[in-house]
Amino acid sequence: MEIHELGAIGLADALRAGEAGPREAAEHFLDRIARLDGGLGAFVEVTADRALAQADALALAAAGGAPSGPLWGLPLADKDLTARAGVPTRYGSLAFRDAVPSASDPLAVALDDLGAVSLGKTNTPEFGLTGYTESRVAPPARNPWDAATGAGGSSGGAAVAVAAGLLPAAPASDGGGSIRIPAATVGVVGLKPSRGRLPVGSGMDGLAGLAVAGPIARSVADAAFLLDALVSAAPYPFATAAPGGGPFLDAARRPPRRLRIGATTVTPWDGWTDTALDVDARVAFDAAVRMLADHDVDDAGWHPQGYPELFTTLWRASAARVPVADDRLDADLEPLTAWLVREGRALRAERLLAALAAATAFERATIAAFASFDVVLTPALAQSPRPVGWFDADDPERNFAQQCTYAPHTSFVNVAGLPAIVLPLAPDATGRPVAVQLVGRPGGEAALLSLAAELESRRGPLPWPPAVRPGR
């Protein structure tokens, strides 16, 4: 078995047992990136020399003693919204094409403290503002199941890197679906933790506590493993263990008790734009309901109100912080971003305050509506992966409606502060796995991981995408 086939847990175990060394692991993934990423666009910066020096330093420090840190020697990478000192950090924007920060963001510092080896920066759209990964600063992130289609966003590069075996797992961030949309698009696992679970992130974290850090992985157990590691670096005492005192990996390895599960295809965007499920999304959702027959599955009976106005206001407002002067917007930013920044900066205080109050009311109403369920099942996406260039780059209003048409089931989870996981499940006609989403109670990551692992076991193993099948 090759190193990239071990998964994050398998490779971490091999590193600790001395069956592989940090340099060997880094060199293996750097070689795959060099050979395979040209047509995929997962990385925007590869820091091979820094990575190998870091790997050698870890090995030297561990000589004669036990390796330290749960991610010791594990090759990972930073999403290009996370600043790392001395490494170009472009935020997906030409406005920062020459930017090299002098200090690292907390998430990068945490990964170093945990013993990970950074291989570089993964692709993201401009300032992470869209649910697809296309920008003027780098080639688009492409789906390894079909390179004519995009990878979703904004953590598109991280998801492609994991799906293609260019990384064993990846840290990412999610402010409206940015972990779950790309993970579902390319057929891997993406976990958005509860608000506050991981108080480490980037300098571009946005508004109203919507954005959180979280893992992308090829398996539920690997996602739980990376979540455990990130939680161990968090400074808040409440975040030091999963509910019940055990680590999240233990939860992923533990069969769930009989759960009450609410199932719904309702979205907060219904009536505002077309949210109809395509055939593949419906098949995957129905397959998940059948696979959950050992549990008590009922209609969630959820009927959200007033969501589009509050979220579109917050989306505009979140762009107001983009550090580009008003007189440089058209020169330095893409049309969509420039429009968002102008709209955000023009918002009156009372409208923003009303949207924040509406978001709090929506959070309370959603938690109350889901309170009788341990987990709520929804589709992950409403449509199959969109072709590269499908999202309108010039008409912002149409672009946003397209994003909501593609992924109407994700952003409400951020507003409500709930944990959610997407899991590839039923294959479509081409063999591409189509995902579903599980939404948990506040702090309910352990139940999500346990149930997702059960579904994963019933689904069985997935093949590698065609772009990176064994032998490539």
Secondary structure as a PSIPRED ss2 file (coil, helix, strand):
# PSIPRED VFORMAT (PSIPRED V4.0)

   1 M C   1.000  0.000  0.000
   2 E C   1.000  0.000  0.000
   3 I H   0.000  1.000  0.000
   4 H H   0.000  1.000  0.000
   5 E H   0.000  1.000  0.000
   6 L C   1.000  0.000  0.000
   7 G H   0.000  1.000  0.000
   8 A H   0.000  1.000  0.000
   9 I H   0.000  1.000  0.000
  10 G H   0.000  1.000  0.000
  11 L H   0.000  1.000  0.000
  12 A H   0.000  1.000  0.000
  13 D H   0.000  1.000  0.000
  14 A H   0.000  1.000  0.000
  15 L H   0.000  1.000  0.000
  16 R H   0.000  1.000  0.000
  17 A C   1.000  0.000  0.000
  18 G C   1.000  0.000  0.000
  19 E C   1.000  0.000  0.000
  20 A C   1.000  0.000  0.000
  21 G C   1.000  0.000  0.000
  22 P H   0.000  1.000  0.000
  23 R H   0.000  1.000  0.000
  24 E H   0.000  1.000  0.000
  25 A H   0.000  1.000  0.000
  26 A H   0.000  1.000  0.000
  27 E H   0.000  1.000  0.000
  28 H H   0.000  1.000  0.000
  29 F H   0.000  1.000  0.000
  30 L H   0.000  1.000  0.000
  31 D H   0.000  1.000  0.000
  32 R H   0.000  1.000  0.000
  33 I H   0.000  1.000  0.000
  34 A H   0.000  1.000  0.000
  35 R H   0.000  1.000  0.000
  36 L H   0.000  1.000  0.000
  37 D H   0.000  1.000  0.000
  38 G H   0.000  1.000  0.000
  39 G H   0.000  1.000  0.000
  40 L C   1.000  0.000  0.000
  41 G C   1.000  0.000  0.000
  42 A C   1.000  0.000  0.000
  43 F E   0.000  0.000  1.000
  44 V E   0.000  0.000  1.000
  45 E E   0.000  0.000  1.000
  46 V E   0.000  0.000  1.000
  47 T C   1.000  0.000  0.000
  48 A H   0.000  1.000  0.000
  49 D H   0.000  1.000  0.000
  50 R H   0.000  1.000  0.000
  51 A H   0.000  1.000  0.000
  52 L H   0.000  1.000  0.000
  53 A H   0.000  1.000  0.000
  54 Q H   0.000  1.000  0.000
  55 A H   0.000  1.000  0.000
  56 D H   0.000  1.000  0.000
  57 A H   0.000  1.000  0.000
  58 L H   0.000  1.000  0.000
  59 A H   0.000  1.000  0.000
  60 L H   0.000  1.000  0.000
  61 A H   0.000  1.000  0.000
  62 A H   0.000  1.000  0.000
  63 A C   1.000  0.000  0.000
  64 G C   1.000  0.000  0.000
  65 G C   1.000  0.000  0.000
  66 A C   1.000  0.000  0.000
  67 P C   1.000  0.000  0.000
  68 S C   1.000  0.000  0.000
  69 G C   1.000  0.000  0.000
  70 P C   1.000  0.000  0.000
  71 L C   1.000  0.000  0.000
  72 W C   1.000  0.000  0.000
  73 G C   1.000  0.000  0.000
  74 L C   1.000  0.000  0.000
  75 P E   0.000  0.000  1.000
  76 L E   0.000  0.000  1.000
  77 A E   0.000  0.000  1.000
  78 D E   0.000  0.000  1.000
  79 K E   0.000  0.000  1.000
  80 D C   1.000  0.000  0.000
  81 L C   1.000  0.000  0.000
  82 T C   1.000  0.000  0.000
  83 A C   1.000  0.000  0.000
  84 R C   1.000  0.000  0.000
  85 A C   1.000  0.000  0.000
  86 G C   1.000  0.000  0.000
  87 V C   1.000  0.000  0.000
  88 P C   1.000  0.000  0.000
  89 T C   1.000  0.000  0.000
  90 R C   1.000  0.000  0.000
  91 Y C   1.000  0.000  0.000
  92 G C   1.000  0.000  0.000
  93 S C   1.000  0.000  0.000
  94 L H   0.000  1.000  0.000
  95 A H   0.000  1.000  0.000
  96 F H   0.000  1.000  0.000
  97 R C   1.000  0.000  0.000
  98 D C   1.000  0.000  0.000
  99 A C   1.000  0.000  0.000
 100 V C   1.000  0.000  0.000
 101 P C   1.000  0.000  0.000
 102 S C   1.000  0.000  0.000
 103 A C   1.000  0.000  0.000
 104 S C   1.000  0.000  0.000
 105 D C   1.000  0.000  0.000
 106 P H   0.000  1.000  0.000
 107 L H   0.000  1.000  0.000
 108 A H   0.000  1.000  0.000
 109 V H   0.000  1.000  0.000
 110 A H   0.000  1.000  0.000
 111 L H   0.000  1.000  0.000
 112 D H   0.000  1.000  0.000
 113 D H   0.000  1.000  0.000
 114 L C   1.000  0.000  0.000
 115 G C   1.000  0.000  0.000
 116 A C   1.000  0.000  0.000
 117 V E   0.000  0.000  1.000
 118 S E   0.000  0.000  1.000
 119 L E   0.000  0.000  1.000
 120 G E   0.000  0.000  1.000
 121 K E   0.000  0.000  1.000
 122 T E   0.000  0.000  1.000
 123 N C   1.000  0.000  0.000
 124 T C   1.000  0.000  0.000
 125 P C   1.000  0.000  0.000
 126 E H   0.000  1.000  0.000
 127 F H   0.000  1.000  0.000
 128 G H   0.000  1.000  0.000
 129 L C   1.000  0.000  0.000
 130 T C   1.000  0.000  0.000
 131 G C   1.000  0.000  0.000
 132 Y C   1.000  0.000  0.000
 133 T C   1.000  0.000  0.000
 134 E C   1.000  0.000  0.000
 135 S C   1.000  0.000  0.000
 136 R C   1.000  0.000  0.000
 137 V C   1.000  0.000  0.000
 138 A C   1.000  0.000  0.000
 139 P C   1.000  0.000  0.000
 140 P C   1.000  0.000  0.000
 141 A C   1.000  0.000  0.000
 142 R E   0.000  0.000  1.000
 143 N E   0.000  0.000  1.000
 144 P C   1.000  0.000  0.000
 145 W C   1.000  0.000  0.000
 146 D E   0.000  0.000  1.000
 147 A E   0.000  0.000  1.000
 148 A E   0.000  0.000  1.000
 149 T E   0.000  0.000  1.000
 150 G E   0.000  0.000  1.000
 151 A C   1.000  0.000  0.000
 152 G C   1.000  0.000  0.000
 153 G C   1.000  0.000  0.000
 154 S C   1.000  0.000  0.000
 155 S C   1.000  0.000  0.000
 156 G H   0.000  1.000  0.000
 157 G H   0.000  1.000  0.000
 158 A H   0.000  1.000  0.000
 159 A H   0.000  1.000  0.000
 160 V H   0.000  1.000  0.000
 161 A H   0.000  1.000  0.000
 162 V H   0.000  1.000  0.000
 163 A H   0.000  1.000  0.000
 164 A C   1.000  0.000  0.000
 165 G C   1.000  0.000  0.000
 166 L C   1.000  0.000  0.000
 167 L C   1.000  0.000  0.000
 168 P C   1.000  0.000  0.000
 169 A E   0.000  0.000  1.000
 170 A E   0.000  0.000  1.000
 171 P E   0.000  0.000  1.000
 172 A E   0.000  0.000  1.000
 173 S E   0.000  0.000  1.000
 174 D E   0.000  0.000  1.000
 175 G C   1.000  0.000  0.000
 176 G C   1.000  0.000  0.000
 177 G C   1.000  0.000  0.000
 178 S C   1.000  0.000  0.000
 179 I C   1.000  0.000  0.000
 180 R H   0.000  1.000  0.000
 181 I H   0.000  1.000  0.000
 182 P H   0.000  1.000  0.000
 183 A H   0.000  1.000  0.000
 184 A H   0.000  1.000  0.000
 185 T H   0.000  1.000  0.000
 186 V H   0.000  1.000  0.000
 187 G C   1.000  0.000  0.000
 188 V C   1.000  0.000  0.000
 189 V E   0.000  0.000  1.000
 190 G E   0.000  0.000  1.000
 191 L E   0.000  0.000  1.000
 192 K E   0.000  0.000  1.000
 193 P C   1.000  0.000  0.000
 194 S C   1.000  0.000  0.000
 195 R C   1.000  0.000  0.000
 196 G C   1.000  0.000  0.000
 197 R C   1.000  0.000  0.000
 198 L C   1.000  0.000  0.000
 199 P C   1.000  0.000  0.000
 200 V C   1.000  0.000  0.000
 201 G C   1.000  0.000  0.000
 202 S C   1.000  0.000  0.000
 203 G C   1.000  0.000  0.000
 204 M C   1.000  0.000  0.000
 205 D C   1.000  0.000  0.000
 206 G C   1.000  0.000  0.000
 207 L C   1.000  0.000  0.000
 208 A C   1.000  0.000  0.000
 209 G C   1.000  0.000  0.000
 210 L C   1.000  0.000  0.000
 211 A C   1.000  0.000  0.000
 212 V E   0.000  0.000  1.000
 213 A E   0.000  0.000  1.000
 214 G E   0.000  0.000  1.000
 215 P E   0.000  0.000  1.000
 216 I E   0.000  0.000  1.000
 217 A E   0.000  0.000  1.000
 218 R C   1.000  0.000  0.000
 219 S C   1.000  0.000  0.000
 220 V H   0.000  1.000  0.000
 221 A H   0.000  1.000  0.000
 222 D H   0.000  1.000  0.000
 223 A H   0.000  1.000  0.000
 224 A H   0.000  1.000  0.000
 225 F H   0.000  1.000  0.000
 226 L H   0.000  1.000  0.000
 227 L H   0.000  1.000  0.000
 228 D H   0.000  1.000  0.000
 229 A H   0.000  1.000  0.000
 230 L H   0.000  1.000  0.000
 231 V H   0.000  1.000  0.000
 232 S H   0.000  1.000  0.000
 233 A C   1.000  0.000  0.000
 234 A C   1.000  0.000  0.000
 235 P C   1.000  0.000  0.000
 236 Y C   1.000  0.000  0.000
 237 P H   0.000  1.000  0.000
 238 F H   0.000  1.000  0.000
 239 A H   0.000  1.000  0.000
 240 T C   1.000  0.000  0.000
 241 A C   1.000  0.000  0.000
 242 A C   1.000  0.000  0.000
 243 P C   1.000  0.000  0.000
 244 G C   1.000  0.000  0.000
 245 G C   1.000  0.000  0.000
 246 G C   1.000  0.000  0.000
 247 P C   1.000  0.000  0.000
 248 F H   0.000  1.000  0.000
 249 L H   0.000  1.000  0.000
 250 D H   0.000  1.000  0.000
 251 A H   0.000  1.000  0.000
 252 A H   0.000  1.000  0.000
 253 R C   1.000  0.000  0.000
 254 R C   1.000  0.000  0.000
 255 P C   1.000  0.000  0.000
 256 P C   1.000  0.000  0.000
 257 R C   1.000  0.000  0.000
 258 R C   1.000  0.000  0.000
 259 L C   1.000  0.000  0.000
 260 R E   0.000  0.000  1.000
 261 I E   0.000  0.000  1.000
 262 G E   0.000  0.000  1.000
 263 A E   0.000  0.000  1.000
 264 T C   1.000  0.000  0.000
 265 T C   1.000  0.000  0.000
 266 V C   1.000  0.000  0.000
 267 T C   1.000  0.000  0.000
 268 P C   1.000  0.000  0.000
 269 W C   1.000  0.000  0.000
 270 D E   0.000  0.000  1.000
 271 G C   1.000  0.000  0.000
 272 W C   1.000  0.000  0.000
 273 T E   0.000  0.000  1.000
 274 D C   1.000  0.000  0.000
 275 T C   1.000  0.000  0.000
 276 A C   1.000  0.000  0.000
 277 L C   1.000  0.000  0.000
 278 D C   1.000  0.000  0.000
 279 V H   0.000  1.000  0.000
 280 D H   0.000  1.000  0.000
 281 A H   0.000  1.000  0.000
 282 R H   0.000  1.000  0.000
 283 V H   0.000  1.000  0.000
 284 A H   0.000  1.000  0.000
 285 F H   0.000  1.000  0.000
 286 D H   0.000  1.000  0.000
 287 A H   0.000  1.000  0.000
 288 A H   0.000  1.000  0.000
 289 V H   0.000  1.000  0.000
 290 R H   0.000  1.000  0.000
 291 M H   0.000  1.000  0.000
 292 L C   1.000  0.000  0.000
 293 A C   1.000  0.000  0.000
 294 D C   1.000  0.000  0.000
 295 H C   1.000  0.000  0.000
 296 D E   0.000  0.000  1.000
 297 V E   0.000  0.000  1.000
 298 D E   0.000  0.000  1.000
 299 D E   0.000  0.000  1.000
 300 A C   1.000  0.000  0.000
 301 G C   1.000  0.000  0.000
 302 W C   1.000  0.000  0.000
 303 H C   1.000  0.000  0.000
 304 P C   1.000  0.000  0.000
 305 Q C   1.000  0.000  0.000
 306 G C   1.000  0.000  0.000
 307 Y H   0.000  1.000  0.000
 308 P H   0.000  1.000  0.000
 309 E H   0.000  1.000  0.000
 310 L H   0.000  1.000  0.000
 311 F H   0.000  1.000  0.000
 312 T H   0.000  1.000  0.000
 313 T H   0.000  1.000  0.000
 314 L H   0.000  1.000  0.000
 315 W H   0.000  1.000  0.000
 316 R H   0.000  1.000  0.000
 317 A H   0.000  1.000  0.000
 318 S H   0.000  1.000  0.000
 319 A H   0.000  1.000  0.000
 320 A C   1.000  0.000  0.000
 321 R C   1.000  0.000  0.000
 322 V C   1.000  0.000  0.000
 323 P C   1.000  0.000  0.000
 324 V C   1.000  0.000  0.000
 325 A C   1.000  0.000  0.000
 326 D H   0.000  1.000  0.000
 327 D H   0.000  1.000  0.000
 328 R H   0.000  1.000  0.000
 329 L H   0.000  1.000  0.000
 330 D H   0.000  1.000  0.000
 331 A H   0.000  1.000  0.000
 332 D H   0.000  1.000  0.000
 333 L C   1.000  0.000  0.000
 334 E C   1.000  0.000  0.000
 335 P H   0.000  1.000  0.000
 336 L H   0.000  1.000  0.000
 337 T H   0.000  1.000  0.000
 338 A H   0.000  1.000  0.000
 339 W H   0.000  1.000  0.000
 340 L H   0.000  1.000  0.000
 341 V H   0.000  1.000  0.000
 342 R H   0.000  1.000  0.000
 343 E H   0.000  1.000  0.000
 344 G H   0.000  1.000  0.000
 345 R H   0.000  1.000  0.000
 346 A H   0.000  1.000  0.000
 347 L C   1.000  0.000  0.000
 348 R C   1.000  0.000  0.000
 349 A H   0.000  1.000  0.000
 350 E H   0.000  1.000  0.000
 351 R H   0.000  1.000  0.000
 352 L H   0.000  1.000  0.000
 353 L H   0.000  1.000  0.000
 354 A H   0.000  1.000  0.000
 355 A H   0.000  1.000  0.000
 356 L H   0.000  1.000  0.000
 357 A H   0.000  1.000  0.000
 358 A H   0.000  1.000  0.000
 359 A H   0.000  1.000  0.000
 360 T H   0.000  1.000  0.000
 361 A H   0.000  1.000  0.000
 362 F H   0.000  1.000  0.000
 363 E H   0.000  1.000  0.000
 364 R H   0.000  1.000  0.000
 365 A H   0.000  1.000  0.000
 366 T H   0.000  1.000  0.000
 367 I H   0.000  1.000  0.000
 368 A H   0.000  1.000  0.000
 369 A H   0.000  1.000  0.000
 370 F H   0.000  1.000  0.000
 371 A C   1.000  0.000  0.000
 372 S C   1.000  0.000  0.000
 373 F C   1.000  0.000  0.000
 374 D C   1.000  0.000  0.000
 375 V E   0.000  0.000  1.000
 376 V E   0.000  0.000  1.000
 377 L E   0.000  0.000  1.000
 378 T E   0.000  0.000  1.000
 379 P E   0.000  0.000  1.000
 380 A C   1.000  0.000  0.000
 381 L C   1.000  0.000  0.000
 382 A C   1.000  0.000  0.000
 383 Q C   1.000  0.000  0.000
 384 S C   1.000  0.000  0.000
 385 P C   1.000  0.000  0.000
 386 R C   1.000  0.000  0.000
 387 P E   0.000  0.000  1.000
 388 V C   1.000  0.000  0.000
 389 G C   1.000  0.000  0.000
 390 W C   1.000  0.000  0.000
 391 F C   1.000  0.000  0.000
 392 D C   1.000  0.000  0.000
 393 A C   1.000  0.000  0.000
 394 D C   1.000  0.000  0.000
 395 D C   1.000  0.000  0.000
 396 P H   0.000  1.000  0.000
 397 E H   0.000  1.000  0.000
 398 R H   0.000  1.000  0.000
 399 N H   0.000  1.000  0.000
 400 F H   0.000  1.000  0.000
 401 A H   0.000  1.000  0.000
 402 Q H   0.000  1.000  0.000
 403 Q H   0.000  1.000  0.000
 404 C H   0.000  1.000  0.000
 405 T H   0.000  1.000  0.000
 406 Y H   0.000  1.000  0.000
 407 A C   1.000  0.000  0.000
 408 P C   1.000  0.000  0.000
 409 H C   1.000  0.000  0.000
 410 T C   1.000  0.000  0.000
 411 S H   0.000  1.000  0.000
 412 F H   0.000  1.000  0.000
 413 V H   0.000  1.000  0.000
 414 N H   0.000  1.000  0.000
 415 V H   0.000  1.000  0.000
 416 A H   0.000  1.000  0.000
 417 G C   1.000  0.000  0.000
 418 L C   1.000  0.000  0.000
 419 P C   1.000  0.000  0.000
 420 A E   0.000  0.000  1.000
 421 I E   0.000  0.000  1.000
 422 V E   0.000  0.000  1.000
 423 L E   0.000  0.000  1.000
 424 P E   0.000  0.000  1.000
 425 L E   0.000  0.000  1.000
 426 A E   0.000  0.000  1.000
 427 P E   0.000  0.000  1.000
 428 D C   1.000  0.000  0.000
 429 A C   1.000  0.000  0.000
 430 T C   1.000  0.000  0.000
 431 G C   1.000  0.000  0.000
 432 R C   1.000  0.000  0.000
 433 P E   0.000  0.000  1.000
 434 V E   0.000  0.000  1.000
 435 A E   0.000  0.000  1.000
 436 V E   0.000  0.000  1.000
 437 Q E   0.000  0.000  1.000
 438 L E   0.000  0.000  1.000
 439 V E   0.000  0.000  1.000
 440 G E   0.000  0.000  1.000
 441 R C   1.000  0.000  0.000
 442 P C   1.000  0.000  0.000
 443 G C   1.000  0.000  0.000
 444 G C   1.000  0.000  0.000
 445 E H   0.000  1.000  0.000
 446 A H   0.000  1.000  0.000
 447 A H   0.000  1.000  0.000
 448 L H   0.000  1.000  0.000
 449 L H   0.000  1.000  0.000
 450 S H   0.000  1.000  0.000
 451 L H   0.000  1.000  0.000
 452 A H   0.000  1.000  0.000
 453 A H   0.000  1.000  0.000
 454 E H   0.000  1.000  0.000
 455 L H   0.000  1.000  0.000
 456 E H   0.000  1.000  0.000
 457 S H   0.000  1.000  0.000
 458 R H   0.000  1.000  0.000
 459 R H   0.000  1.000  0.000
 460 G C   1.000  0.000  0.000
 461 P C   1.000  0.000  0.000
 462 L C   1.000  0.000  0.000
 463 P C   1.000  0.000  0.000
 464 W C   1.000  0.000  0.000
 465 P C   1.000  0.000  0.000
 466 P H   0.000  1.000  0.000
 467 A H   0.000  1.000  0.000
 468 V H   0.000  1.000  0.000
 469 R C   1.000  0.000  0.000
 470 P C   1.000  0.000  0.000
 471 G C   1.000  0.000  0.000
 472 R C   1.000  0.000  0.000
